[in-house]
Amino acid sequence: MKLWSIAICLCAFACVGDAAAEPKRIHVFVALADNASQGIAPVPAKIGNGDDAEENLYWGNSEGFKAIFGRSKTWKLEKAEANPVPEILDRRTYRHASKDCILIAEAWRGKNIHQCLEAFFTNLRDRKSDLTAFIGHNGLMDDPVAVSILDASTKPTDAIILCCLSGSYFKPHLEALKARPVLTTEQLMYPGSFLLRDALDVWLRNGTRPDIRLAAAKAYAANQSISVKAAAGVFSKLE
């Protein structure tokens, strides 16, 4: 084989290797609980202030995202940004300890929940992540959110939506965006971030959607002191 042919082959091999080495990406949008602006059953003022991420039910509280992932031995914090934009109070970047995966999570002000949902849908549409998650109040119950589907990519992408009744409320949008739901809900529920943590463990092992649902059910059962069978009813049957 001529030297130039060998060089071309080696270059092509290197390019394939670089593409294969691209880490998986997860983006988590957390809309902070906010008694003042969201249609939620009021929670104690300390954890229901949508302008205070550090104490918020869905972020800094003991079962909020920052607390759950901060205690994790699996996810290692790489970067923390306070107030990267006015609507976002905290943005954190994590790397998985054993899998080639990067996770970015954002704490959105509670009053900006609809901008948070719009950003969630845009992230899905543009395929910026392999998996996109939303945690918080189901803002679609309060007001509709416009979803732009122009030029939505057909590249595979997954979604996890942890809020009340997300299966029915989000289904039309996910179908329009050609996004695959891997964990959604059928009942009123509490979206503690322990659910996301355990679901991601299965997702990163290429587990099936029933496997992901079972992992979430076990985590919810333990948290709520109910049976796994009862907890499984909280989550949509997706296969």
C-alpha positions in Angstrom: 0.0 0.0 0.0 1.3 3.4 -0.9 2.3 5.7 2.0 -0.3 8.3 1.1 -3.0 5.6 1.2 -1.8 4.5 4.7 -1.9 8.1 5.9 -5.5 8.5 4.7 -6.5 5.2 6.4 -4.8 6.3 9.7 -6.5 9.7 9.5 -9.9 8.1 8.9 -9.3 5.7 11.8 -8.4 8.6 14.1 -11.5 10.5 13.1 -13.7 7.5 13.9 -11.9 7.1 17.2 -12.5 10.7 18.1 -16.2 10.4 17.3 -16.5 7.2 19.4 -14.8 9.0 22.3 -17.5 11.7 22.5 -19.0 11.5 26.0 -22.7 11.1 26.6 -24.4 14.4 27.7 -27.2 14.9 30.1 -28.9 18.2 30.8 -31.2 18.7 33.8 -33.6 21.6 34.0 -34.8 22.2 37.6 -37.6 24.7 38.1 -37.4 25.8 41.8 -40.6 25.4 43.8 -42.3 28.7 44.3 -45.4 29.3 46.4 -45.8 32.8 45.0 -45.9 32.1 41.3 -46.8 28.4 40.8 -50.0 26.6 41.1 -48.6 24.2 43.7 -50.0 23.1 47.1 -48.1 25.5 49.3 -44.9 24.1 51.0 -43.1 25.7 54.0 -41.9 29.2 53.0 -38.3 28.3 53.6 -38.3 25.6 50.8 -40.9 27.3 48.7 -39.0 30.5 47.8 -38.2 30.3 44.1 -35.5 32.9 44.4 -33.5 30.9 47.0 -31.8 27.9 45.4 -29.8 26.9 48.6 -33.0 26.1 50.6 -35.3 25.2 47.8 -37.3 21.9 47.9 -36.0 20.9 44.4 -32.4 22.0 44.7 -30.7 22.7 48.1 -33.1 20.8 50.3 -31.9 17.3 51.5 -33.7 15.6 48.6 -33.1 18.3 46.0 -30.8 18.0 43.1 -27.7 19.7 44.5 -28.0 17.8 47.8 -28.6 14.3 46.2 -25.9 14.6 43.6 -23.6 16.4 45.9 -23.6 13.3 48.2 -23.1 11.0 45.3 -19.9 9.0 44.9 -20.8 8.3 41.3 -21.1 11.9 40.1 -18.2 14.3 40.6 -18.7 18.0 40.6 -16.4 19.7 38.0 -17.7 23.2 37.9 -20.2 25.5 39.7 -21.5 28.8 38.4 -23.6 31.1 40.5 -26.1 33.2 38.6 -24.8 32.6 35.0 -27.9 34.5 33.8 -30.6 36.3 35.7 -33.1 33.4 35.3 -30.7 30.7 36.5 -29.4 30.8 40.1 -27.0 28.0 39.9 -25.5 25.8 37.1 -23.4 22.8 38.0 -21.4 20.4 35.8 -20.7 16.8 36.9 -18.7 14.0 35.4 -19.5 10.3 36.0 -16.9 8.4 38.0 -16.8 5.4 35.7 -18.9 6.1 32.6 -17.9 8.6 29.9 -20.7 11.0 30.7 -21.1 14.7 31.5 -24.2 16.1 33.3 -25.2 19.8 33.4 -27.9 20.9 35.9 -29.5 24.3 36.2 -31.6 25.8 39.0 -34.1 28.1 37.4 -36.0 30.8 39.4 -39.5 29.6 40.2 -41.1 32.5 38.6 -39.3 31.7 35.3 -40.7 28.2 35.2 -42.1 28.7 31.7 -38.8 29.9 30.3 -37.3 26.9 31.9 -39.8 24.6 30.1 -39.1 26.4 26.9 -35.4 25.8 27.3 -36.1 22.2 28.1 -38.1 21.7 24.9 -35.5 23.6 22.9 -32.7 21.4 24.2 -34.7 18.4 23.1 -35.5 19.8 19.7 -31.9 20.8 19.0 -30.5 17.4 20.3 -28.0 19.2 22.5 -28.0 16.2 24.9 -28.4 12.5 24.8 -30.9 12.8 27.6 -32.8 15.9 28.8 -34.6 16.0 32.1 -37.1 18.3 33.8 -37.7 18.4 37.6 -40.3 20.6 39.3 -43.9 21.6 39.2 -45.9 20.7 36.0 -46.0 24.2 34.6 -48.2 23.0 31.7 -51.0 22.7 34.2 -50.9 26.4 34.8 -50.3 27.7 31.2 -49.4 26.2 27.9 -45.9 26.5 26.6 -45.1 27.2 23.0 -42.9 24.5 21.5 -41.1 25.3 18.3 -40.7 22.1 16.2 -39.2 23.7 13.0 -36.4 21.5 11.8 -36.6 19.1 14.8 -33.8 16.6 14.4 -34.6 12.9 14.0 -31.4 12.0 15.9 -32.3 9.8 18.8 -32.7 11.6 22.2 -34.3 10.7 25.5 -36.4 12.6 28.1 -37.1 12.2 31.8 -39.9 14.4 33.2 -40.4 14.3 36.9 -43.4 16.3 37.8 -47.1 15.6 38.4 -49.0 13.9 35.5 -46.1 14.5 33.1 -47.1 11.5 30.9 -50.3 13.0 29.5 -49.3 16.7 29.6 -45.9 16.3 27.9 -46.7 13.5 25.5 -47.9 15.7 22.5 -44.8 17.8 22.8 -42.4 14.8 22.9 -44.1 13.2 20.0 -43.8 16.5 18.0 -40.1 16.7 18.8 -39.6 13.0 18.1 -38.1 12.6 21.6 -38.3 9.3 23.4 -39.6 9.4 27.0 -37.8 7.0 29.3 -39.5 8.1 32.6 -42.7 10.1 33.0 -45.5 10.1 35.6 -49.2 9.2 35.7 -50.1 10.6 39.1 -49.6 13.5 41.4 -46.2 12.9 42.9 -43.1 14.3 44.7 -40.1 14.7 42.2 -37.2 14.2 44.6 -33.9 13.9 42.8 -33.2 10.5 44.2 -35.6 9.4 41.4 -33.3 10.9 38.7 -30.2 9.5 40.3 -31.5 5.9 40.3 -33.0 6.2 36.8 -29.7 7.5 35.4 -27.8 4.5 36.9 -30.0 2.2 34.8 -30.0 4.4 31.7 -26.2 4.6 31.6 -26.2 0.8 31.6 -28.5 0.8 28.6 -31.3 -0.6 30.7 -34.8 -0.9 29.2 -37.6 1.6 30.0 -39.3 -1.0 32.3 -36.0 -1.3 34.1 -35.8 2.4 34.6 -39.4 2.5 35.8 -38.7 -0.2 38.3 -35.6 1.6 39.6 -37.7 4.8 40.1 -40.5 2.8 41.7 -38.1 1.2 44.3 -36.6 4.6 45.1 -40.1 6.2 45.5 -41.3 3.3 47.6 -38.4 3.7 50.0 -38.9 7.5 50.2 -42.7 7.4 50.7 -42.9 4.2 52.8 -45.2 2.5 50.3 -45.0 -0.7 48.4 -43.0 -1.0 45.2 -46.3 -2.0 43.4 -48.0 1.2 44.6 -45.0 3.3 43.7 -44.8 1.7 40.2 -48.3 3.1 39.5 -46.9 6.6 39.8 -44.8 6.1 36.7 -45.9 5.6 33.1 -45.7 2.2 31.4 -43.6 3.1 28.3 -43.1 -0.4 26.9 
